[in-house]
């Protein structure tokens, strides 16, 4: 992290003045730990208020983030107030440290991690918490109050020789073991509390283990050994990073966050770790993002290859490839093992984050028609080949089905990338991604010695490009529009130059960039669109759209603007460098599900684009900073032909 950013974050301790102070912190004021199969959110007061076991999309064990009375939690918190808290990640790892300071009493450090070795077969579904007093002495309250299945079913807690065991009505089990002497007492209707005191130099462990019949002594869980192994594994992984630009810390933290959002057994990437965190406090825009969208996985193939993680890119691509075997080649999303996403259901008994209801599980956008999926699939295949992979013939046969479907259906309307709950439209972004599917198909056809298909893809791609020019421009001819026949802005239009369909120097593209900033600007951020999407309530600035703006500006030789926009968005991250889906344009409070893969993928791509632009400028190379795409042809009759703005 640059010194300025680090200094700002070090001067921002959390202050808890009473037991209810946690309600004042934002939804993104949390750290994330995980093991490649599930993950947990840890508040700066030492409470874990979100955890699903055994998978990201399993029912929750702790969901107090969605309802602090019914959701369930576990915590290690100072027993006296006020206290200050600081959080950080152990450098180059996903091992989280939380430091409590109570004036004139003591300082305690909590180290939280889930044992991880980058081998999904070695996952043990445990959370390890090390408690260490580093100064003075301090009393701590330790609480274990799980609520299985989102708190819908009964959870029974029993004391046993070495700790506690929680049992659910459908056979769920979790044990909690606290090292040393502990007197557990009932806490509410389904929880236990113990109070402990630590003096300087004393350490204790708390272990949470899923699906264990009985608690065992702490030593049996080998926490010291697993902590060392987990730190080492994360540091070994981080050393693979191939990005030495000015925002290395931001890029590495984004890569580490994405790794935590990757379901290791299949290579799927969850869109976010949570469900139903609101896009606006008190609003109804609350969705379940614990599934894998094809476009997210395809974006991950690009981003991880750009920064030196070919193994992750391969796994992401294999998941995308395997989804082609499951029915409709244009399916929007899948469960983590490639199955159908469950129907959307509202959990009426949960109040939602700060009263933001409804709380949803499942996602009905699964049934939408989104043609941009085709472009994502073919782009992922192209990038897989570009970075050294070799597509087998049977995979090519599946991809040809996508090409054929795209060529047959691109003239139809669809729901589009933003999943509005209303009628279909001829979305320009969807047409763009159909163009990309055929553009990539042209390249892949050549690799598989199919000249007729290659020529067909080239012709059909140009037809789409001309169709966008004919129907996707406003009547004044100054900019593109979000959908045919309308004049409403859509931030996904920023992808027109990024995908390589039109040159950034085109007056149409420059007019679109400036129009979008004027129409969708929200303070220093950018909203997705301005239209009736069939869902009530406002939303914040969409972080991914801001990173798209960075790339579009860099391609336009507007590098100073690009750097400023990048810093606004990168610095919107929380105290640990994690990004949610959106940001409040005035308060900069993060909103939406957290952490969000889209946001971190956007940051990586934008950082790579600016870094390339800076290097090209320093080396005197005057050309657009294309990462992977080629320079598209100029629009006939435009003033943009063979030069770049500023030459």
Order of alpha helices (4+ residues) and beta strands (2+ residues): alpha-beta-beta-beta-beta-beta-beta-beta-beta-beta-beta-beta-beta-beta-beta-beta-beta-alpha-alpha-beta-beta-beta-alpha-alpha-beta-beta-beta-alpha-alpha-alpha-alpha-alpha-alpha-beta-beta-beta-alpha-alpha-beta-beta-alpha
